[in-house]
Amino acid sequence: MSATAPRFRPPFCPNPACPYHDPATPSWPWVRAGFFQRDAAPHRIQRFQCRHCRRHFSTQTFRGDYWLKQPRLLLPVAHRLIGCSGFRQIAREFGISPQTVLGLSARIGRQCLLFHDAHRPRGELQEPLALDGFRSFERSQYHPTEFHLAIGQQSHYCHGFTDSELRRSGTMRPGQRRRRATLEARWGRPDPRSTEREVATLLKIVTQGATALTLHSDEHQDYPRALARLRHLTTVVHHTISSRAARTPKNPLFAINLFDLLVRHSGANHKRETIAFSKRRQSAAERLWLTLVWRNYVKSFSERKRDATPAMRAGVCEARGSLAAILTERRFISHARLPERWRHYYWGRTPTRGLPRARAHTLRYAA
C-alpha cells in the first residue's frame, strides 16, 4: 500500500489583525473553501476561510514564493546570487528584467533576515566574538560603506551585522578632492560617529540577554567607545590585534577574515574593480543577509571535509539546512521580534545619498 500525503492544514490565520494570527492560539475556526486554478504548477490550489475574520487565503499564502508571477525563479536566483552572478547576468539567463531580479533579491534577503533572527542564539555567549568591518561602496567609490560583523571565534557563526556610511579617504588627486567636496556640498557629509553608534547597536543585539562579553577586534579607535555604551554588560574583555598581523588561522580574527573572503568570492557586487557594484546600501544588505544565512546554515565549515556548518558548531541547529528548505516557507514580519535596527533592513529604509526617493518595501502581499 502506498501512503498518501497528509492534507495541508493552515497553521494560523494570515490576517495580522485576527486574534488567530498567533500560531499558539488554540481552536482556530477555519474551513476549506474550494479551489482555484493558476498557470504555474501546482495548477490546482486549495482555498480556505477563517471563520472569525472571514479572510480568504490558500496554501500559497504560506509559501515563500507567494504572489510571484514566476515562482520557479526564486530558488535559482538565490543560488546565482551567492554564485557570484550580477543582476544583468541572471536576467539574461532567464530572459527577464534586471528589475525582476532586484525584486527577487530583496524578497530573498527579507526572508533570510527573518529566518536568521528566528534561529540566532540569545542569552549568554558560549564563545568569544570577533568584530571587524567589511568595506565596500555604493553608487561610486566616493560613497564607501562598511558592514560591521560579529562572528563566533571558534564556530565561525555570524551573529549579524549593521552598516555605516563613510567618507572617502586615502590618497586622492586634487580633482578627486574637488569632486568629493562638490558631492558633500550637495548631499551632505556622513556622520563621523556612525561607526561607534552602529557597532554599539550591533553588540547590543548580539549580547541580548548576556552579562559578559569577550571580544577580539583590530585597533579601531571607535570600538572602545562603542563598548562603553553597553551598560547592560557587567564584564567586558576586549583584546586588540594589529591589522598588520598575518591573516592565518592562528590570527584571533581569522573567522572575520575568512567571512570577508567568502563575501567577496561569492558576491559579484563586492569584487574589486567590478561594474556589478551595489547602487544602494539597502540592496547590498539584502544580498549580505543571504550570504550570512547560506554561510551559517547551509555551507559546510570545510568544503573538503563536508563537515558541520557554523550553526551546528555553535549549537544553533542539529543538521545542515538548504536554501530550498529555507525559502520554501513564508515567514511573517508580524511574527518576528526583529530589533529596531534590523527592521530598517526589512522595510528597505536604508538611505542612499543621491537617491532621496529610493523605494522602500511597502507591498502588502510580498513576503
Summary of the structure (lengths in Angstrom):
residues: 367
radius of gyration: 22.3
end to end distance: 39.1
largest distance: 80.3
contacts: 1065
relative contact order: 0.15
helix: 37%
strand: 16%
